[in-house]
Amino acid sequence: MPAVLSSMSPLPMPAEDGGWLVLSLAFALGACIGSFLNVCIYRLPQDESVLRPASRCPGCGTPIAWRDNIPLLSWFLLGARCRACRASIPARYPLVEAATGALAVLALVAFGPSPAAAVAFLFTAALLLITFVDLDHRFIPDEVSLPGIVVGLGAAFLPGDVGPLDALAGAILGGGVLWAVAWTYEHLTGVEGMGFGDVKLLAMIGAFLGWQAIPAVLVVSSFTGRGRRRMRRVARRLGAGAVLPFVRRAARRTEIPFGPFLALGAVLALYHPSVTLPWRLG
């Protein structure tokens, strides 16, 4: 299993030893963290602090009372509207909270109550944050990807199949591949193709998952991001020589942000490690 996430026993089945209670608590904690992610998704693109001031309505600026800030529940009780100004509250807010809760449960089920589950949750929650920022604003915040690289490299010192050398190689390879594609395309055409936020994101993914995951992440993200017709065309000729040309085509200017597809490939590589390469640097 990639990076540090391979040395844990799975959580007992929910019916055993109060497992349902543990999973419920994990979901609740994840949903609370998802509420904070909503703050980050809204404020990071505006260069605002994610800590101060406290949560407030984007429409009227009224501070949100604790009873109106309970993940998932408050949105439904308020009828998806601000209590003060009755402005509509987008469904994205409970969606992010529910998705973050689900990520917490998934990490716990896959890795058991262990540091690796915490790392997996932290990684996937960061990917979720990046996905929504990229969908809304077409950029990936450095405030997430750059510290993410450092955290991924640090997590590689925990016990696991892939150590610090593999994580470092992953960060270099992940960032280097997309940087080369973006730089080459821009200098050949004079048009910016792939944003350099994607470069930093793939470096972060490589730091967490190791260099072994990079080919799978690139292939999955390219397939899902470019449509079924291109997927079939590449699938017919798929091989080592087909990966980079396809990613190069994926770097062309598009209305569809590429970050969410890189995140999808990373989640697949994390929870289905058979798609990654088997070699290790030691």
C-alpha positions, 0 to 999 in steps of 0.5 A, a space after each residue: 500500500 502506498 506511502 505510510 498507509 500499509 501497516 494497519 489492521 482493519 477496523 472490526 466489523 461495525 456490529 462488533 465491539 460497538 463499531 457502529 458507535 465508533 463509525 458514527 463518532 468518526 462521521 460526526 467528527 469528519 462533518 465538523 471538520 467539513 464545516 471548517 473546510 467550507 470556511 476555507 473553500 470560501 475564504 482562501 480564494 479571497 485571501 481572508 483568514 480562515 480563523 478570524 472572524 468567526 463564521 458569518 453569513 456571506 450575504 449580510 455578514 451576521 455572525 452565525 450562532 452555534 445553533 445555526 452552525 451544527 453540521 448538516 442539521 442546521 442547514 435542514 432546520 433553517 430551510 437552507 436560508 440564513 436566519 437573519 437575512 433569509 439569503 439562500 445557503 448553497 447545498 454545497 455546505 452540507 455536501 462538503 460536511 457529509 463528504 468529509 464525514 464519509 472520508 473519515 469513516 472510509 479511512 477508519 474502515 480501511 486502516 483501523 484506529 491508527 495514525 495511518 487512518 488519520 493521515 489518510 483522512 487528512 490527505 483526502 480532506 485536503 483533496 476535497 478542499 482543493 477540489 471545491 476551490 478548483 471547481 469554483 475558482 479555477 485555481 489550487 491554493 498554495 496554502 494547501 498544496 505546499 504545506 501538504 507536500 511537507 506533511 506528506 514527506 513527514 508522514 513517510 517517516 512513519 512505519 510503512 512500505 514506502 519510506 522517505 526516499 519514495 515520498 521524496 521521489 514522488 514529490 519530485 516526479 509528480 511535480 516534475 512531470 506536470 511542470 515539464 508538460 506545462 512548460 513545454 506546451 506553453 513555450 511551444 504554443 505561447 498559450 498557458 495550458 495547465 496551471 502550475 497549481 496542478 504541478 504542486 498538487 501532484 507533488 503533494 500527491 506524490 509526497 503522500 503516496 510515493 512515486 509508485 502512484 504517479 503513473 496511475 494518478 496521471 492515467 486516471 485523471 487524464 481518462 476522467 478529465 478528457 472524456 470517454 472518446 479520448 479514453 477509448 483512443 488511449 486505451 487502445 494504445 496504452 503503454 509507457 509511451 502513451 501516458 505522457 502524450 495523453 497528459 500533454 493533451 490534457 494540459 490544453 486550455 479547458 473550461 474544466 479544472 484538472 485538479 478534481 481529476 488528479 484528486 480522484 486518481 489519488 483517492 483511487 491509488 490510496 484505497 486501491 493500491 494494486 494500481 500502483 507500481 510495485 517497486 521501492 527505492 529502499 
